[in-house]
Each structure stands twice: as structure tokens, then as C-alpha cells.
Amino acid sequence: MSGQLFLVDFENVPAVDLQEIGSESKVIVFTGVSQKSVSLDLVTATQRFGERLEWRRVDASGRNALDFFIACELGRVHATGNDTACFVVSNDKGFDPLIRYLNGVGLRCERLGVAMPSSRPESKDTPKPPTKPSVDPEHLKRALEVLGKSEKKSRPRKHKTLAQHIGSILQKKLSKSQVEEIIAEMLKSGKIAENGTAISYNF
């Protein structure tokens, strides 16, 4: 097999936009046992892939639980010796050392965050276009300010309640996907960490 393979760490990037991936690509979405539902927009976006998209539910939970399964899939692709270009869709920088190693031994591999350009370069030597931030900085700043002023023991401890709290902070002006993008940015910057559905704070 050749072409492009996208491996989605859905616990890390629940706001992933599959609309930006070419329908000729293959996609594997890795989900954990704690994830019980997906948005209608995401389900609609997956239909155009047909059999080229696979939902792979992993019988594990906790921080980085999906990482090992994605790493295993990358190793399997490398072992086949084909010309597939692999893209790990995750904000988890822990993948980066593995990706550097795989590129060094001949597998074309790259990690992508939530905001993805509309097309990916076939060659790693091709300049990449700049990407626009997916989160309004003022919304992110406001959410962090209010959370920072709250007593640690009173902060939301679950992903769902954090999303509801951020929506309330911003007076319900944002869509669910925009709220998830704010949470994803907090995870990416290390302001919060997520272990399964449990949230911890680093500020």
C-alpha cells in the first residue's frame, strides 16, 4: 500500500476536523473505552471515506493509553516496507522522538495538531504553509483567568464538566466544537492534563 495514512488520537484531539483530509487517504481513528459518543459533524465527515476509514476502539483508558497502539501501528506500517506517508493526528509531543526515529529509518512520518492544512506535502522537503490558530486567544485567556482565580478544589475534574464550565464562562457564545478546541489548546500548552476523563491543572 502507498499513499497517506492518518492515525487519529481521538482522546487527545476530540475536535479533529476530518474535512481537511483528502478522501483518497486512509484514516484510523483510535478511541478509548471512556469515549461513549462522537459529534454528528464528525460522523458526517467520515462517510465520504467509506472503507478507507476505520474506527478502532482500544480496550484501555488513562493518559497516553492510545499512544502505544498508535506506535504499534506505525511499526507495522514500517515493517511492510511500503511507501505510505503516515500522519499522527495528536497534540501529544511525546510522539515526536518516535517520529524522528522512524523518519531516520525510512518511514515518512509527521505529527499534526488539531488544526490541519487542507493538503499534506508528499515530500518532507516541500515547504509547509503556515497554519492559522484555531482558538480565539481572547476566549482562551478569559477561560484561563477565571479558572486561575478559582480554588483548585472547586475546579471541574471531568472533561464534560470542564467543557460546561468553559461554556458558562464565555456566556454560552461558543459551539461545542469551539469549547473542545479551547480544551485541546490547554492540553497542548500543558495548562491541564487529562487521565482518561479526569482533568488536573498545572496552574
Summary of the structure (lengths in Angstrom):
residues: 203
radius of gyration: 17.4
end to end distance: 45.6
largest distance: 53.2
contacts: 547
relative contact order: 0.15
helix: 41%
strand: 18%
